Amino acid sequence: MALSDIVADNPILHLASNLMPTTRINGVDIYYEEHGSGFPLVFCHEFAGDYRSWNPQVNSFARTYRCITWNYRGYPPSGVPSDAAAYSQDQLIEDLRGLLGHLDIEQAHLVGLSMGGNVVLNFAFTYPELCRSIVVSGMGAGTTHREQFERDGHHVVDSLRAQGMQALADVYTKGPSRLPFLRKDPLGWQEFAGHFAEHSAVGSAFTQLGVQLSRPNVFDQHHQLKALTVPTLVLIGDEDEPCVDAAVFMKREIPTAGLVVIPQTGHTVNLEEPVLFNQAVALFLQAVEHDAWAARHEVSTSLLPPGTRT
């Protein structure tokens, strides 16, 4: 489904469509926004989010960076392919590669949440030369308790096909790892839930099947993690239970990784705690840009340096 098909029956979208920055990438119209100037900082959204999910970050970082947000295929106003084969994590990686090429970006800082964190991490495996650094936040659902993750994922698809986006949004945004957001910031949570309900049921179902349920398990990627040399910040809320073990694993396996844990915080960490999230990312970017982000030479449980152990 092309962008023109989406906006044809909506006068407001039709009027605005000529102003929307879109580009044709790998056969699909991809919507993106740019704000600010400076070194490129690219944000990749989660399954339940979209380009608007990064507003608190863009509002802050666009003062000093060229901030780029975008919607994946399947997320209007980007195109919504009607072929299930058009959806995979590898395809999203290539779409990101195409977007950077379209914007003449030779290297960027990349920030991803959840599904976007998976995209950013695996993009760094494939195109490390394009990554000045990566921030992988709220990533790893399905790494543990895989059978439950798959059951939940197929339930999401069934709900989308039977009842549509609003019914899923009413339930999905009240999952255990979303409740801290609702508790702390009901208005912010309401806006997030409302944006989610506006998504395409077709695109979301295909994304759940082709991306979420088909991506590699983080535990199975230990060789790629150990070989990664791109500066990496792993960021997690301590109440994002499905992602905690994966975050600790990535911290231990990636020699250039640091770990930030934000207390009493769930999955939607960048919206739930935007000040803490932005501070952590800003300090990380500053360290990277001053060549002060270190790589570990050895991971050990010993308290003594090599050569002094008995």
Backbone bond lengths (Angstrom), bond angles and torsions (degrees), N, CA, C in turn:
res aa  C-N    CA-C-N  psi(-1)  N-CA   C-N-CA  omega(-1)  CA-C   N-CA-C  phi
1 M - - - 1.459 - - 1.523 108.92 -
2 A 1.299 118.34 124.09 1.453 123.00 -177.54 1.526 110.49 -85.01
3 L 1.330 115.81 163.84 1.461 121.08 178.06 1.516 110.83 -58.06
4 S 1.320 117.00 -37.94 1.466 119.93 -178.92 1.516 111.86 -62.25
5 D 1.340 116.98 -33.37 1.459 120.83 178.30 1.519 111.27 -68.86
6 I 1.343 116.32 -34.90 1.455 120.71 -178.07 1.522 111.16 -69.25
7 V 1.334 116.89 -42.35 1.463 120.62 -172.90 1.526 113.12 -89.46
8 A 1.329 118.16 -9.05 1.466 120.55 -171.13 1.526 112.52 -58.76
9 D 1.348 117.17 -39.74 1.457 121.15 -175.48 1.521 112.82 -96.00
10 N 1.313 117.94 8.08 1.453 121.45 -178.82 1.531 108.30 -120.96
11 P 1.335 117.65 106.29 1.475 119.85 -174.39 1.519 113.22 -58.38
12 I 1.346 117.34 -38.22 1.460 119.69 -178.14 1.520 110.06 -67.20
13 L 1.331 116.34 -47.28 1.459 119.58 178.16 1.519 110.63 -64.87
14 H 1.329 116.45 -37.65 1.468 119.59 179.92 1.523 110.80 -63.25
15 L 1.353 116.97 -41.55 1.457 120.97 179.44 1.515 110.96 -65.01
16 A 1.358 116.33 -38.30 1.458 121.12 -175.13 1.517 113.66 -85.87
17 S 1.336 117.33 -10.84 1.460 119.67 -169.99 1.522 112.63 -61.59
18 N 1.350 116.11 -32.92 1.461 118.49 -179.49 1.524 112.10 -69.93
19 L 1.351 116.81 -17.57 1.456 121.07 -179.73 1.517 111.88 -93.50
20 M 1.303 117.60 -12.43 1.454 121.14 -175.58 1.524 110.54 -76.14
21 P 1.321 117.84 127.62 1.471 119.55 177.31 1.525 110.39 -77.14
22 T 1.300 116.89 103.79 1.458 121.76 177.18 1.521 108.96 -125.79
23 T 1.315 114.33 154.85 1.456 120.03 174.68 1.515 108.23 -141.10
24 R 1.306 115.49 150.05 1.464 121.18 -179.97 1.523 108.27 -86.39
25 I 1.329 116.80 115.31 1.456 122.24 -178.93 1.528 108.76 -127.87
26 N 1.303 115.56 123.65 1.467 120.54 178.48 1.527 111.89 50.83
27 G 1.316 115.73 39.24 1.455 121.52 175.01 1.507 115.84 83.10
28 V 1.341 118.45 6.38 1.463 121.74 -177.27 1.524 109.57 -130.66
29 D 1.337 116.86 139.73 1.460 121.12 174.79 1.533 108.54 -71.86
30 I 1.328 116.63 124.66 1.457 122.22 -179.95 1.526 108.88 -114.63
31 Y 1.329 115.44 124.79 1.457 122.17 178.77 1.524 109.82 -90.30
32 Y 1.324 116.45 138.66 1.460 120.72 178.10 1.515 109.20 -148.34
33 E 1.333 115.87 162.76 1.458 122.29 174.32 1.521 109.24 -133.32
34 E 1.309 115.95 147.87 1.468 122.90 175.47 1.524 109.26 -123.70
35 H 1.328 115.71 137.58 1.456 121.34 176.26 1.523 108.52 -142.62
36 G 1.321 116.63 138.80 1.447 121.48 177.33 1.518 112.53 81.91
37 S 1.326 114.62 -177.33 1.455 120.89 178.89 1.515 108.97 -144.34
38 G 1.315 115.03 161.61 1.459 120.76 -177.16 1.515 109.93 125.19
39 F 1.325 116.11 -156.78 1.459 119.99 179.88 1.529 109.30 -68.10
40 P 1.342 118.61 139.87 1.466 120.60 -175.13 1.531 112.76 -66.99
41 L 1.322 115.11 137.34 1.458 124.65 176.57 1.522 106.80 -131.69
42 V 1.331 116.92 110.62 1.465 122.44 -170.48 1.528 109.18 -110.01
43 F 1.343 116.26 131.75 1.457 122.38 -176.95 1.532 110.27 -110.77
44 C 1.343 116.46 136.25 1.471 123.02 -178.70 1.528 108.92 -122.40
45 H 1.314 116.59 122.11 1.462 122.13 -168.23 1.530 113.67 -84.16
46 E 1.320 115.00 168.18 1.465 122.84 178.75 1.528 110.52 -85.79
47 F 1.353 115.82 177.24 1.467 121.01 179.59 1.524 111.44 -58.67
48 A 1.333 116.95 -44.34 1.461 120.92 -176.36 1.524 112.78 -86.94
49 G 1.324 117.79 0.57 1.454 121.26 -177.49 1.513 112.88 -110.12
50 D 1.319 114.98 -171.30 1.455 122.62 173.85 1.523 107.76 -160.60
51 Y 1.320 118.30 -165.85 1.464 120.48 -175.60 1.531 112.01 -59.25
52 R 1.335 116.65 -26.87 1.470 120.16 -178.46 1.521 112.33 -73.07
53 S 1.333 116.96 -18.61 1.461 120.74 -178.43 1.519 112.66 -65.10
54 W 1.321 117.06 -15.08 1.465 121.40 -177.23 1.521 112.73 -101.08
55 N 1.322 118.27 12.66 1.466 119.97 -177.14 1.532 113.58 -55.40
56 P 1.355 119.69 -43.52 1.480 117.97 179.48 1.522 112.86 -63.86
57 Q 1.327 116.73 -28.31 1.457 119.78 178.30 1.537 110.64 -79.06
58 V 1.315 117.13 -43.02 1.464 120.31 179.35 1.527 110.18 -62.78
59 N 1.333 116.75 -41.49 1.465 120.23 179.71 1.526 111.80 -57.87
60 S 1.315 116.60 -32.80 1.462 121.27 -179.35 1.524 112.45 -88.51
61 F 1.330 116.81 -51.88 1.465 120.51 -170.12 1.524 113.74 -79.82
62 A 1.325 117.93 -19.68 1.471 119.51 179.68 1.523 112.17 -67.35
63 R 1.320 117.50 -9.44 1.465 120.31 176.27 1.526 111.30 -70.28
64 T 1.332 115.50 -26.57 1.470 119.13 -175.78 1.525 113.79 -131.55
65 Y 1.343 118.43 -6.95 1.461 121.77 -177.73 1.524 110.57 -128.87
66 R 1.297 115.17 158.14 1.462 122.24 169.84 1.525 106.89 -85.76
67 C 1.313 116.62 98.72 1.472 121.96 -173.44 1.523 110.56 -90.53
68 I 1.309 115.50 131.14 1.463 122.06 179.21 1.521 108.88 -124.20
69 T 1.318 116.37 124.19 1.458 122.86 171.13 1.521 107.89 -117.45
70 W 1.315 116.65 153.64 1.461 119.32 -177.82 1.516 109.71 -154.76
71 N 1.324 115.13 160.66 1.461 122.10 174.65 1.517 109.46 -106.80
72 Y 1.334 115.90 133.42 1.452 120.44 177.49 1.528 111.03 -66.22
73 R 1.300 116.19 163.72 1.470 120.41 167.09 1.528 107.97 -54.07
74 G 1.318 116.22 140.52 1.456 120.19 -176.79 1.512 114.22 93.11
75 Y 1.345 116.39 -6.51 1.462 121.73 -177.94 1.529 109.03 -121.50
76 P 1.344 118.88 96.83 1.459 120.44 177.43 1.532 111.11 -55.20
77 P 1.333 117.54 145.30 1.464 127.35 10.07 1.529 116.05 -81.89
78 S 1.338 119.85 6.81 1.467 119.11 166.40 1.528 108.98 -67.29
79 G 1.324 115.95 162.83 1.448 120.19 -179.37 1.522 112.52 -68.92
80 V 1.327 115.54 155.72 1.464 122.47 -179.39 1.527 108.44 -120.84
81 P 1.334 117.82 90.73 1.469 119.10 178.49 1.523 111.47 -58.68
82 S 1.310 116.40 143.40 1.464 121.50 -178.80 1.522 112.48 -93.75
83 D 1.331 116.27 1.39 1.461 122.08 -179.64 1.523 109.29 -102.73
84 A 1.325 116.60 122.09 1.469 120.26 -178.89 1.523 111.89 -58.89
85 A 1.319 117.67 -29.53 1.468 121.42 -178.41 1.523 112.67 -68.34
86 A 1.341 117.05 -11.65 1.465 120.69 -179.58 1.523 112.58 -81.54
87 Y 1.336 117.83 -0.83 1.458 121.46 -174.22 1.520 110.80 -118.04
88 S 1.331 115.96 119.72 1.459 122.22 173.53 1.513 108.27 -164.02
89 Q 1.330 116.29 162.93 1.458 118.93 176.23 1.524 110.80 -64.57
90 D 1.315 117.11 -39.04 1.461 120.06 177.69 1.523 111.12 -60.35
91 Q 1.334 116.14 -36.62 1.464 119.03 179.60 1.530 110.62 -67.87
92 L 1.342 117.02 -39.23 1.461 119.61 177.52 1.527 110.92 -64.29
93 I 1.319 116.35 -37.28 1.467 120.32 176.73 1.523 110.61 -61.24
94 E 1.321 116.43 -43.42 1.464 119.54 179.12 1.526 111.97 -70.18
95 D 1.333 116.89 -32.00 1.468 119.19 174.83 1.529 110.40 -64.98
96 L 1.336 116.66 -41.82 1.463 120.02 176.77 1.520 110.65 -62.50
97 R 1.322 116.18 -42.35 1.468 119.85 176.84 1.524 110.60 -59.67
98 G 1.314 116.77 -42.96 1.454 120.50 179.02 1.516 112.90 -65.86
99 L 1.329 116.89 -37.09 1.460 120.49 178.90 1.527 110.64 -65.69
100 L 1.323 117.35 -43.62 1.464 120.06 177.65 1.530 110.47 -61.07
101 G 1.333 116.30 -40.70 1.453 119.55 177.60 1.517 111.90 -63.23
102 H 1.331 116.07 -43.20 1.465 120.37 179.21 1.524 111.26 -60.38
103 L 1.332 116.67 -35.64 1.465 121.61 -177.33 1.532 112.36 -90.94
104 D 1.336 116.71 7.03 1.470 122.12 179.26 1.532 111.96 57.19
105 I 1.321 115.40 39.84 1.461 121.31 179.05 1.521 108.66 -98.35
106 E 1.311 116.35 117.26 1.461 121.57 -179.67 1.520 112.15 -87.78
107 Q 1.326 117.11 -24.95 1.459 121.41 177.41 1.523 108.14 -159.49
108 A 1.342 116.80 147.96 1.462 120.68 -176.81 1.519 110.12 -151.18
109 H 1.328 115.71 158.45 1.450 122.07 161.71 1.528 106.40 -80.82
110 L 1.332 117.15 135.56 1.463 121.43 -178.94 1.521 109.39 -120.43
111 V 1.332 116.52 131.59 1.462 122.94 -179.81 1.518 108.33 -123.96
112 G 1.334 117.49 127.53 1.454 120.80 179.90 1.513 112.15 -135.78
113 L 1.321 116.10 145.55 1.459 122.91 175.56 1.514 109.55 -115.55
114 S 1.332 116.82 129.70 1.456 123.32 173.11 1.526 110.59 56.99
115 M 1.334 119.17 -115.85 1.461 121.17 176.69 1.521 110.47 -56.08
116 G 1.329 116.39 -37.36 1.455 120.15 176.38 1.512 112.29 -66.65
117 G 1.339 117.20 -32.39 1.459 120.51 174.55 1.509 111.66 -64.78
118 N 1.323 116.76 -39.92 1.460 120.78 174.74 1.520 111.02 -61.36
119 V 1.317 116.42 -43.51 1.466 120.23 179.12 1.527 110.11 -61.58
120 V 1.325 116.83 -46.47 1.463 121.00 -178.15 1.522 110.92 -63.86
121 L 1.337 117.76 -46.00 1.458 121.04 -178.93 1.521 110.86 -61.82
122 N 1.312 117.53 -47.70 1.458 120.61 -177.82 1.530 111.76 -73.58
123 F 1.321 117.40 -26.91 1.463 120.41 171.05 1.521 109.84 -62.73
124 A 1.334 116.96 -40.53 1.463 121.06 179.02 1.520 111.58 -66.85
125 F 1.337 118.05 -32.71 1.463 120.11 173.50 1.528 110.50 -62.96
126 T 1.326 116.33 -40.67 1.463 122.11 -172.58 1.518 112.55 -85.19
127 Y 1.340 116.71 -41.02 1.461 121.58 -175.61 1.535 110.84 -129.00
128 P 1.323 118.04 61.45 1.473 119.22 -176.66 1.522 112.92 -61.31
129 E 1.329 116.80 -28.64 1.463 119.91 -177.96 1.521 112.32 -67.78
130 L 1.328 117.73 -18.30 1.461 121.70 179.60 1.524 112.55 -89.91
131 C 1.328 116.77 -5.52 1.466 122.01 -173.29 1.526 110.77 -108.40
132 R 1.319 116.94 113.25 1.472 119.50 170.95 1.518 109.13 -73.55
133 S 1.323 116.22 -36.85 1.467 122.59 174.44 1.513 108.01 -163.58
134 I 1.337 115.96 166.29 1.467 120.56 174.55 1.523 109.45 -134.81
135 V 1.327 114.90 145.42 1.463 122.48 171.80 1.518 106.79 -117.56
136 V 1.317 116.03 119.59 1.462 122.71 -177.02 1.530 106.89 -113.21
137 S 1.322 116.92 105.94 1.461 120.52 -174.74 1.521 111.36 -119.99
138 G 1.340 115.24 143.50 1.463 121.00 176.07 1.515 113.13 53.95
139 M 1.311 117.58 37.79 1.457 121.73 -174.00 1.516 111.78 -109.61
140 G 1.326 116.96 145.19 1.455 120.32 171.44 1.506 115.68 124.28
141 A 1.329 119.54 3.58 1.470 120.21 177.11 1.524 109.78 -57.37
142 G 1.309 116.55 133.04 1.459 121.81 -177.46 1.504 113.19 96.98
143 T 1.333 117.13 -9.42 1.461 120.14 176.20 1.517 110.34 -68.37
144 T 1.320 116.53 -41.35 1.463 122.52 172.19 1.530 108.08 -112.11
145 H 1.324 116.35 161.93 1.470 121.87 -179.47 1.528 110.45 51.30
146 R 1.322 115.23 49.61 1.465 121.08 -172.61 1.531 112.47 -61.42
147 E 1.312 117.15 -40.19 1.462 119.06 -177.32 1.527 111.00 -63.04
148 Q 1.329 117.21 -41.51 1.454 120.50 177.93 1.522 110.71 -65.77
149 F 1.328 116.42 -40.38 1.462 120.90 177.93 1.525 110.69 -59.24
150 E 1.319 116.97 -43.85 1.462 120.27 -179.42 1.524 111.34 -68.37
151 R 1.332 116.95 -39.86 1.469 119.35 176.83 1.520 110.65 -61.45
152 D 1.323 116.50 -45.02 1.463 120.24 179.10 1.527 111.37 -62.65
153 G 1.341 116.02 -40.91 1.460 119.96 -179.27 1.518 112.15 -62.96
154 H 1.315 116.98 -43.49 1.465 119.87 178.57 1.526 111.36 -69.19
155 H 1.332 116.67 -31.49 1.464 119.51 174.91 1.525 110.38 -64.96
156 V 1.339 117.02 -38.83 1.464 121.34 176.36 1.523 110.20 -59.71
157 V 1.328 116.92 -45.86 1.462 120.87 -179.86 1.523 110.69 -62.66
158 D 1.327 116.90 -45.26 1.470 120.44 179.55 1.526 111.18 -61.40
159 S 1.331 116.20 -41.32 1.463 120.15 179.56 1.526 111.28 -64.83
160 L 1.324 116.56 -42.40 1.463 120.25 179.15 1.519 111.24 -61.25
161 R 1.303 116.34 -42.15 1.467 120.19 -176.55 1.519 112.02 -74.43
162 A 1.324 116.80 -30.25 1.464 119.64 -176.66 1.524 112.89 -91.41
163 Q 1.344 116.76 -34.42 1.466 119.45 -170.43 1.526 114.51 -125.23
164 G 1.334 118.39 -17.26 1.453 120.45 177.92 1.515 114.05 92.17
165 M 1.331 115.62 -176.11 1.462 121.91 -170.61 1.517 113.38 -69.41
166 Q 1.328 117.62 -43.06 1.462 119.37 -174.29 1.522 111.32 -61.23
167 A 1.324 116.90 -42.72 1.466 120.04 -179.78 1.516 111.21 -63.21
168 L 1.334 116.76 -40.85 1.460 119.12 178.12 1.522 110.58 -67.32
169 A 1.322 117.39 -43.85 1.463 120.54 -178.57 1.521 110.98 -59.33
170 D 1.324 117.56 -36.98 1.462 121.24 -179.64 1.523 111.49 -61.25
171 V 1.332 116.42 -31.18 1.465 120.96 -177.46 1.519 111.59 -96.81
172 Y 1.318 116.95 -47.34 1.463 122.83 -172.59 1.524 111.93 -61.50
173 T 1.319 116.50 -37.58 1.462 120.02 -177.13 1.522 112.87 -79.22
174 K 1.344 116.85 -0.25 1.467 121.37 176.51 1.525 111.68 -114.16
175 G 1.339 116.35 18.18 1.455 120.30 174.98 1.519 110.85 -65.08
176 P 1.341 117.83 163.23 1.472 121.17 -174.93 1.517 114.57 -53.31
177 S 1.327 117.50 -39.45 1.464 119.06 -176.70 1.526 112.90 -82.61
178 R 1.347 116.99 -2.21 1.470 121.23 175.60 1.527 111.50 -99.71
179 L 1.323 117.37 -17.70 1.464 120.54 -174.14 1.528 113.85 -63.54
180 P 1.351 119.44 -34.49 1.471 117.00 175.78 1.526 112.87 -59.35
181 F 1.316 117.65 -35.80 1.468 122.37 176.75 1.527 109.94 -63.04
182 L 1.333 116.31 -47.66 1.458 121.21 179.28 1.528 110.84 -60.83
183 R 1.328 116.57 -40.86 1.466 121.11 -178.57 1.523 111.83 -65.85
184 K 1.337 116.61 -43.83 1.462 120.58 -174.53 1.522 113.36 -81.16
185 D 1.316 117.10 -36.85 1.469 121.06 -169.95 1.525 109.63 -142.20
186 P 1.346 117.80 75.06 1.472 119.94 -177.47 1.524 113.76 -57.58
187 L 1.328 117.49 -37.14 1.462 119.46 -179.34 1.523 111.28 -69.95
188 G 1.340 116.55 -42.37 1.457 119.72 176.97 1.510 111.58 -63.72
189 W 1.337 116.05 -40.94 1.467 120.77 178.02 1.529 110.15 -63.10
190 Q 1.321 117.48 -41.90 1.463 121.10 -179.28 1.529 111.02 -61.93
191 E 1.320 116.47 -41.37 1.462 119.80 177.76 1.523 110.75 -63.85
192 F 1.341 116.32 -44.76 1.457 121.14 178.04 1.531 111.04 -59.14
193 A 1.340 116.86 -46.86 1.468 120.79 179.89 1.520 111.38 -63.49
194 G 1.333 116.30 -37.80 1.460 119.56 178.96 1.513 112.26 -66.05
195 H 1.327 117.02 -40.20 1.461 120.43 176.78 1.528 110.73 -63.41
196 F 1.322 116.51 -41.95 1.466 120.43 179.35 1.522 110.99 -60.05
197 A 1.320 116.80 -40.74 1.469 120.84 -178.87 1.519 112.55 -65.53
198 E 1.321 118.05 -18.28 1.458 121.87 179.63 1.523 113.21 -84.24
199 H 1.312 117.74 -5.74 1.461 120.55 -177.02 1.528 111.24 -70.67
200 S 1.320 115.22 170.02 1.463 122.00 177.95 1.524 110.08 -83.04
201 A 1.322 116.67 126.52 1.460 120.27 176.83 1.526 110.71 -64.70
202 V 1.317 116.77 -37.88 1.468 120.96 178.98 1.521 110.25 -64.56
203 G 1.334 116.48 -51.31 1.450 119.99 -179.35 1.513 112.87 -63.40
204 S 1.326 116.64 -38.81 1.468 120.17 -179.35 1.522 111.56 -68.34
205 A 1.328 117.56 -39.16 1.465 120.19 178.62 1.525 110.57 -65.26
206 F 1.321 116.99 -45.59 1.468 119.67 178.82 1.531 111.23 -65.40
207 T 1.331 117.05 -35.45 1.463 120.20 177.88 1.517 110.77 -66.64
208 Q 1.316 116.54 -41.40 1.470 119.64 178.28 1.523 111.07 -60.89
209 L 1.325 116.76 -43.12 1.466 120.80 -178.37 1.523 112.21 -74.73
210 G 1.314 116.98 -47.89 1.458 120.40 -171.11 1.511 115.15 -84.84
211 V 1.330 116.40 -24.72 1.465 120.70 -177.96 1.518 110.83 -108.85
212 Q 1.317 116.78 -63.10 1.461 121.26 -173.24 1.531 113.04 -61.38
213 L 1.315 116.10 -48.86 1.463 120.43 -174.04 1.524 113.41 -86.19
214 S 1.323 117.16 -4.26 1.468 120.10 -175.59 1.522 113.81 -117.20
215 R 1.311 117.83 -1.60 1.466 120.44 -175.80 1.531 110.39 -77.90
216 P 1.330 117.59 160.60 1.458 120.73 -179.93 1.527 111.83 -66.86
217 N 1.326 115.27 150.73 1.451 121.84 173.39 1.530 108.67 -75.91
218 V 1.325 116.93 134.22 1.468 120.66 -177.24 1.523 111.17 -58.62
219 F 1.314 117.68 -39.23 1.468 120.73 -179.73 1.530 111.92 -61.87
220 D 1.328 116.48 -26.97 1.463 120.58 -179.48 1.529 112.51 -84.35
221 Q 1.310 117.05 -1.80 1.465 120.89 -177.72 1.528 112.29 -106.49
222 H 1.330 117.24 24.09 1.461 119.83 -173.08 1.524 112.45 -62.17
223 H 1.341 118.48 -34.31 1.468 119.60 179.55 1.527 110.76 -66.19
224 Q 1.324 117.00 -41.65 1.464 120.31 178.06 1.530 111.10 -67.66
225 L 1.319 116.34 -38.00 1.456 119.80 178.84 1.525 111.26 -63.47
226 K 1.320 116.54 -44.44 1.464 120.70 -179.01 1.526 111.99 -64.69
227 A 1.325 116.89 -28.83 1.465 121.22 -177.61 1.529 112.73 -87.05
228 L 1.322 117.55 -7.40 1.459 120.87 -175.52 1.531 110.58 -73.75
229 T 1.310 116.59 127.23 1.470 121.69 -179.91 1.526 112.34 -112.41
230 V 1.315 118.08 -2.89 1.458 121.44 178.24 1.528 109.02 -69.95
231 P 1.337 119.43 131.48 1.472 120.28 175.13 1.522 110.88 -54.06
232 T 1.334 115.49 130.18 1.463 120.96 -170.19 1.521 110.76 -133.04
233 L 1.321 116.01 129.62 1.459 121.78 170.41 1.512 108.04 -109.91
234 V 1.327 116.71 121.65 1.458 123.05 173.82 1.522 106.80 -100.27
235 L 1.324 116.14 125.46 1.460 120.74 -174.65 1.519 109.13 -129.33
236 I 1.328 116.08 134.03 1.461 120.81 -173.33 1.524 110.49 -145.57
237 G 1.314 116.43 145.76 1.452 121.40 166.35 1.513 109.00 -88.15
238 D 1.324 118.08 139.48 1.466 119.37 -173.25 1.523 113.34 -74.20
239 E 1.335 117.58 -8.45 1.462 120.64 174.57 1.534 111.96 -103.04
240 D 1.322 115.87 12.05 1.467 121.55 174.74 1.531 107.37 -92.53
241 E 1.309 116.10 66.81 1.464 122.60 -167.99 1.527 114.26 -54.56
242 P 1.334 121.10 -41.25 1.473 119.14 -178.75 1.528 114.21 -64.29
243 C 1.337 117.16 -14.91 1.468 120.29 -174.82 1.524 114.04 -110.42
244 V 1.328 118.45 -7.33 1.463 120.77 -173.03 1.526 111.68 -64.42
245 D 1.322 117.92 -49.05 1.464 120.41 -177.85 1.520 111.51 -62.07
246 A 1.320 116.99 -39.16 1.464 120.30 179.07 1.522 110.70 -65.90
247 A 1.331 117.73 -37.74 1.460 121.15 179.76 1.528 110.81 -64.32
248 V 1.321 116.51 -45.19 1.466 120.07 179.13 1.525 110.07 -64.92
249 F 1.321 117.24 -39.56 1.463 121.58 178.53 1.526 110.68 -61.45
250 M 1.329 117.48 -45.41 1.465 120.76 179.40 1.520 111.02 -63.20
251 K 1.323 116.60 -40.65 1.466 120.06 177.90 1.533 110.88 -59.65
252 R 1.320 116.79 -40.30 1.457 120.55 -178.14 1.525 112.39 -75.02
253 E 1.309 117.80 -32.40 1.466 121.21 -173.51 1.524 113.27 -88.20
254 I 1.334 117.99 -36.57 1.465 121.01 -176.84 1.528 108.63 -84.05
255 P 1.318 118.91 117.28 1.466 120.07 -175.81 1.522 113.85 -67.60
256 T 1.330 117.18 -18.07 1.470 120.69 -179.19 1.524 111.87 -105.58
257 A 1.331 117.48 21.05 1.461 120.84 -173.47 1.520 112.34 -99.04
258 G 1.319 115.10 146.35 1.453 123.84 166.93 1.515 108.10 -124.30
259 L 1.318 117.09 154.25 1.461 121.94 -175.41 1.526 109.95 -121.71
260 V 1.334 115.63 129.60 1.462 122.56 172.67 1.519 107.98 -117.31
261 V 1.330 115.98 128.81 1.465 122.29 176.84 1.523 107.91 -116.74
262 I 1.313 116.77 121.37 1.466 121.71 179.46 1.523 108.12 -99.12
263 P 1.338 118.13 122.93 1.468 120.77 -171.81 1.519 113.72 -72.65
264 Q 1.326 114.28 149.29 1.462 123.93 177.03 1.526 111.67 49.55
265 T 1.311 113.96 46.29 1.466 121.09 -175.91 1.519 109.70 -134.62
266 G 1.327 115.70 141.06 1.444 121.39 -176.76 1.518 114.05 -98.44
267 H 1.316 115.43 -147.55 1.454 122.03 -168.71 1.526 112.87 -74.55
268 T 1.318 117.31 -40.53 1.464 120.88 -173.72 1.522 108.72 -84.70
269 V 1.321 115.37 57.93 1.463 122.64 -165.29 1.524 112.51 -63.33
270 N 1.319 119.14 -36.45 1.468 120.65 -176.91 1.520 112.65 -71.21
271 L 1.335 117.75 -25.82 1.455 121.83 176.69 1.524 111.60 -92.74
272 E 1.309 115.98 -34.05 1.458 121.04 -177.28 1.529 111.76 -71.60
273 E 1.327 116.28 -40.70 1.468 121.97 179.77 1.533 109.71 -131.91
274 P 1.324 117.33 66.06 1.472 119.61 -173.66 1.520 113.75 -63.37
275 V 1.326 119.01 -34.40 1.460 120.57 -178.75 1.525 110.25 -66.79
276 L 1.338 116.55 -48.03 1.462 120.19 179.85 1.527 110.97 -66.05
277 F 1.314 116.61 -40.98 1.461 120.94 177.98 1.524 110.31 -60.41
278 N 1.316 116.85 -49.40 1.464 120.67 -177.75 1.525 111.83 -64.28
279 Q 1.326 116.58 -38.86 1.462 119.79 178.29 1.523 111.22 -62.64
280 A 1.331 116.04 -45.58 1.462 120.13 -179.05 1.520 110.80 -63.00
281 V 1.322 117.13 -43.90 1.460 120.72 -179.54 1.522 110.63 -67.70
282 A 1.325 117.27 -41.48 1.468 120.22 -179.27 1.526 111.23 -62.69
283 L 1.314 117.67 -42.65 1.469 120.60 178.70 1.522 110.97 -65.61
284 F 1.314 116.42 -38.05 1.466 120.94 177.28 1.521 110.55 -63.60
285 L 1.325 117.31 -49.31 1.464 120.46 -179.57 1.528 111.11 -61.05
286 Q 1.318 116.11 -39.72 1.461 120.21 178.66 1.525 110.85 -61.74
287 A 1.339 116.35 -43.61 1.464 119.64 179.26 1.522 111.18 -64.19
288 V 1.326 116.62 -42.62 1.465 120.17 179.40 1.522 110.69 -61.73
289 E 1.315 116.41 -45.52 1.459 120.35 -175.22 1.526 112.57 -70.68
290 H 1.328 116.53 -18.34 1.465 120.26 175.79 1.533 111.24 -101.95
291 D 1.330 116.02 15.23 1.469 121.63 -179.76 1.523 111.58 53.23
292 A 1.328 115.69 36.06 1.465 121.25 -179.05 1.522 112.36 -110.57
293 W 1.335 117.20 7.80 1.468 120.39 177.85 1.527 107.40 -91.03
294 A 1.316 116.73 114.93 1.461 121.54 -169.75 1.523 112.22 -85.88
295 A 1.318 114.67 156.50 1.468 123.19 169.90 1.521 107.97 -108.98
296 R 1.330 115.64 136.45 1.456 120.01 178.64 1.523 109.39 -78.52
297 H 1.314 116.84 137.81 1.461 121.43 178.30 1.513 111.69 -89.04
298 E 1.314 116.59 -24.18 1.455 119.30 -178.09 1.519 108.59 -154.98
299 V 1.316 115.69 138.83 1.455 121.33 173.93 1.515 107.56 -107.08
300 S 1.301 116.36 122.46 1.453 119.94 -174.90 1.515 109.84 -148.12
301 T 1.320 115.99 153.55 1.456 121.32 174.60 1.521 111.19 -92.61
302 S 1.327 117.50 -2.03 1.456 120.79 -179.42 1.520 111.24 -76.69
303 L 1.327 116.85 149.38 1.448 122.11 176.04 1.522 111.59 -90.09
304 L 1.342 117.60 -8.86 1.449 121.84 -175.72 1.522 110.78 -106.91
305 P 1.335 117.94 149.80 1.468 120.65 176.86 1.512 111.76 -69.48
306 P 1.336 117.74 157.81 1.460 120.39 176.69 1.526 110.64 -56.82
307 G 1.348 115.99 143.19 1.452 121.39 179.36 1.505 113.57 94.00
308 T 1.346 116.93 -13.96 1.465 119.16 179.62 1.523 111.55 -110.85
309 R 1.328 116.31 -0.68 1.479 119.74 -176.24 1.509 110.50 -84.38
310 T 1.312 115.87 147.67 1.471 121.05 176.43 1.502 109.96 -116.17
